[in-house]
Amino acid sequence: MADEEPVDQKKYLEDGCKPKCVKQLRSYEACVKRIQGDESGHKHCTGQYFDYWSCVDKCVSSFICLEPQFG
């Protein structure tokens, strides 16, 4: 076991949390669709994007806080 590479659990936790943030994801996707074709560069969906990842991060952090500390 000492020769095994450590596995970053964050991706697995994020994948498990994404279904809990569908509302934020749909809001982001709707924004992307709404501004599609904007050539001015003034319209963006940054707020919706960050809302989605904030939801995922909050969910992931709840799992991390529950894991036992090593060391």
Secondary structure, DSSP 8 states (H G I E B T S, - for coil): -TTS----THHHHHHHHGGGGHHHHHHHHHHHHHHTT--SS----HHHHHHHHHHHHHHHHHHHHHS----
